[in-house]
């Protein structure tokens, strides 16, 4: 997810509920960018493993011209089994430059693009992420015919058209059709927000190799654990919600301001304890990490109120909170003060005030359909919420 799933967020999600795999936000590749080097924090998982507390991660690339994509693809293929080509981004800027979902406007263009990339890199080293059409879902059969020509590593389908953007319901019947007709593994994406919705999608498309969870995991970061365990929800304490929320902001700050120390700490195994910590254990780990990074004295703990959190990291925390609050068992309007907090201390105080409305032992984190409007920007009616999940 562009602007969301950076390394700090992927590490945080691995610490919270550990998805099987992650994908980077797309790297927009042009003739001049990246020219000589790629940012160290774009895909540090190349140098890490599960023993470091991370999950495996696939680099996602997007380019208008195939030579540019091939150049960067060859670089990544020295370290990863395959790259993921973004053929689904609906952004007007991206589409206007001939990348993302614009590649779906013409089956001929789509075929030519994939043919050049697969010829250079090998189909087993290329996966594709796409939508079911550009203007209309009726375009999907022709696009599916194109995909039959290539022995891809994987195909991921977001079940909306470019015109849909993120509105409406994903079309899982199209994903089912692809999974039955293509030789490569097919992964589905769209509207997985709970165990119930996951089970519904699997009934619609039983031959899929897997699913991608995006916004649903931001609303309920423990969703991956629920899906693995087959539980409607998991028990999450109030203290654990707070500790994980603070850890997210802390990781964002470390990524931006203390990258070398942060990466060394990850590489040294600080995060290898797994994702089953209690609230008090997670809080203690936050303090130890802050002390380790901010003042270099491991034997002392640095309380959260003393963390030198920047405005950028605070804004990132608010971004996550705007999703997460719709997954908690309290009226989300009570959390407005958190989103309006002008500084870190005000954020902490507002968070504490909100959490007091929740049960200390179990906050009932999960999917609440009636609060879809909180993160979607839609009107607060059931009709609107059904249309924008």
N, C-alpha and C positions, 0 to 999 in steps of 0.2 A: 504494500500500500504506500503510494507516494507520500512522502513527508511524515510517515508514521512508523514504519517497521525498520528503523535504523538498527545498528548493532545493539545499542543500549536497550532498546525495546525487545529485540529478539532474546537477549540474555535474560531480561526481566521475565518474559513469557516462559522461557525454559525453567526459570527458578520458581515460577508460580504454578504451572501445570504441565509443562513439557510436551508440546506437540511433537509429532514424529519427525517433522521436517519443517524448514522455513524457506522463504524466498526473499531475496533482497528487494527493496524498491527498485524500479527500473533505473538503469544507468543510461542516460540519453547520450548516445554516441554520435559524433559528427566527424567530419574530416579533420578538424583541429582539436577535438576533445574526446577522450583524454589524449594528450599528445605524447607525453613521456612516462607519466606515472599515474596510478590510480590511488585515490585517497586511502590511507592505511585503515581507516575505519569503515570502508565500504564492505569488505568481506574478510574480516580478520579470522573467521572460522576456518579459513584455509590452513592456518597454523595451529588450530585447536582441535579438540575432540570432545566426546561426551564426558571424558574424565575431567574436563575443565568446566563442566556445568553448562555447556552449550548444546544445541542440536545441529545436525547437518544443515547446510544452507546452499541453495542453488542461486547463482548469479542471474539476474534478469536484465536483459539488454534490449534496447530499443533504438532503431536507426532507420533513417529514410533510405539510405544507400547501403547496399549489401557489402561493398568493400570495407566500409567503416565497421560494420558489425563483425565481419569475418576477422578483421585485424584484432579487435579486442577479444573476440571469441577464442582465437588461437592462444591469446595470452592466458585466459582463464582455464582453458582445457589442459594446460600443463599441471593443473592442481585439482580440477573437478571432473567428474565423468561426463557431464553435459551442461550446456547453457540453456536458458529459457528465453525465447524470443517473445516480446510483448507485442501482440497483434490485437490488443483489446482496449487500450487506453482511449477514452472518449473525449479527452480534452480538446477544445477547439484549436488551441495553439499547436498541439501535437498533430492533430489531423490536418491542419493547414500546412504543415511541413512534410506531409506524406508519410508519417509514421503511425504507430499504434493501430487503431481500428481502421484507419484509412486504407490499409492494405487489403481490407475485406470488400472494398467497393467494387472490385473487378476480379472475378475468378482467374482471369488471365494474368493480371498483375500479381495476384497472390501466388499463383503457380510459378511464375518467373522468379519472384523473390525467393521463395523457398528452394527452388531448384538451384539457384546460385549458391545459397548458403549451405545446403546439404552437399552439393558437389564439392565444396571447399572443405567442409568440416566433417562430413560423414553423418548420415541420419541418426546413428546411435549416439551422437554427441549433441543432438539438437532436440529440444522440446519446444512446443508452441503453446502460447496462451492466447485464446481468442474469444470472441463473442459469437452469437448465433446468426449474426448478420450486421450489415451497416445500417440500412434504412428499415429493413423488414426481415422477419424470421423466415419468410419464403425464400430468402437467398441461401439458407443453410444447406440444402441438398447439393447445390453446385459447389459450395466450399468444401463439403464433405468429399465430393468427387476429387477435388484437388488433393486433399490429404491422403487419399488412397495411394497416391503415386510415390509416397515417401515413407521409408522405414524409420519413423521418428522414435526417439527415446520415450516420449510421453506427449500427450495432448491434454491441456486443461481448458475446459469450456466454462466461461461465465455465461449463464443462461439468459442474458439480455442482449438486445441490439445496441448499436452505438446510439441510436435515437433515444432509446430508453434511458441511457446513462445508468443511474442507480435506482430508477423508479420501477414500480410494478413488481410482479413476481417472476422469478427465474423459471425458465422453461426446461424442466428436467427430462421431459420426453425427448428433447433433442439430444441431450447428453446420453440417454439410454440408447438412442439410435446409433450414435457414434461408437459407443462402447461395443455394440453388437456387430458393427460393420468394419471397424478398423482393427489392424493387427497390433497396434501399439497400445499400451495402457492409457486409459482415458480417466481423467479426474474431473469431478464436477464441482461447481462453485455457485453459491447463491442461496441466501435465506436459511442457512443452518444456524439456528439460534439457541437450540436446546436439544436434549436427547429425543424428545418427541418429534421435532422437525427433522432431525437426522434420520430417525426410523422411517418417517414418511418418505423422505427422499430416496432412501435405499430401497423402498418398495417400488417407487417409480422407476428407479434405474439400478436394478440389482447387479448388473455386470460391471459397474464402475470399479476402478482399481483403488479409488480413494476419494476424499473430498477436501476442499480447501475451506477453511473458516477464517473470515476476515473480521468484519464489524461485530459479528456475534461473539468473538473472543475478546474484543475490547469491552463489550457490555458485561461479559462474564468470563474473566480470565481463567477461571477454574473449569471451563467447559470441556477442555481436552481430557481432564481427569474423569469427568462425568461420562464422556463418551467411551473412554477405555473401560470404565467400571460398569457401564450400563446402568447408571443411577440417574434418577430425575434431577437430583442435585446432591452436592456434597456439603458437609457441615463446615462452615467457615466462621470463625469467631470474629468479634468486633476488633480485637487487638490485631488479628492477622490482616484484616482489611487495611487498617491504618498502617501497619508495618510495610505491607506490600506497596501501598500508595506512596509512602515516603521513600521506599527503595527505588521506585520508578524515577522520582525527581532526582534522587541522589545519583543514580546511574547516568541520567541525562547530563547532570553537572560535571561528572567525572569525564564523560565522553568529550564534552566541549572544552573543558578547562585543564584537564589533567590526563590527557590521553596516554602518554607513555607510562605513567605510573599505574593508570587504570588497566591497561593491557597487560602489564607485567603482573599485576595482582591476579588477573584472570588466568594468565598462563601458569602462575605459581600454584593454582588449584584452590583459590579462596572460595570459589562457587561450586565446588564439587560435592556438596552435601546433599544434593537432591532437592525436591520440592515438597517435602512432607513436614517442614518445620512448623512448630506451633507459633502463635503470635508473639510470645515472649522470646522465643529462640530467634525468630526473624528480626525482632527489634534489636536484640543483642548483636546480631550479625551486622545490622545497619550501622550501629555505633562503632563496632570494631573496624568496619570498612572505612567509615568517615575518618576515624582517628588515623588509620593507616595511610590514607591518601592526603588528608588535609594538614596533619601536623607531624606525620611520620613517627608517632609514638604508639606502638601497638598495645602497650600495657595500659594505656589510658583510653577511656571512652569519650567520644565527643557527642553530646546530646544534640538532637535534631534542631533545637531552637538556635544552635550556634553554627549550623551549616551555612557557609557563604553561598547561598543559592542565588543565581543570576536571574534576571527577568526572563531570559529565554527559557531556562529550565523550568521556571515557575509557569510560564505559558504552556510548556509541554505537559506539565502536570495537570493543568486545567483542561487541556485537550483530552487527556485520558479520562479525567473525572467526568467530563460531559457525557462520555459513553457509559462509564462504570455506574454512575448514579442511577441510570435507568434499569440496572440489574439488581438493585438493592430494595429491600422490603420497607421502603419509606417513601412518602410523597416526594418526588424529585424537586419540587419547588422549594423544599426546605434547604436545598443545597446551593441555592443561588448565591449566598454569601461567599461560598468557596470560590465560585467563578469570578466574583467581583473583588476578591481580596487584592489589595494593592501591593502587598509584599509577603515575604515568606512567613513571618510571624502571624500575620492576619490569616493567612491560608491555614496554618496549623490550628489556630484557635477556632476558625469556622469549621474545619474538619472534625475537631473534637465535639463541637456543639451538634453537628449533624449526626455523628455516630452515637450520641447519647440517645437518639430515638430508636436505635436498633437493639436487639437482644445481645447481651454480652457474649453468650455462648454460641449463637447461631443467627447470622444476619439474613438467612434465607436468600442468599445470592442466587440469581436465576434469570429466566426470561419472563418479563412482564409485558404482555402485548399492549396493555392500556397505556404504557409509557413509551411506545415507539416514537411518538412525536418529540420526545425530549432530545433525541440525538439526530432525528431526521430533519427537523425543522418544519415538519408538517403541522397542520392543525390538530388540536387535541381531541379528535373524534375517533371512534373505532373504525369508521369507514376509511379515514385518512391513514390510520396506522396499518390497516391491511394492505393498502396500496403502496406503502413505502417501506416495507420490511425487506 
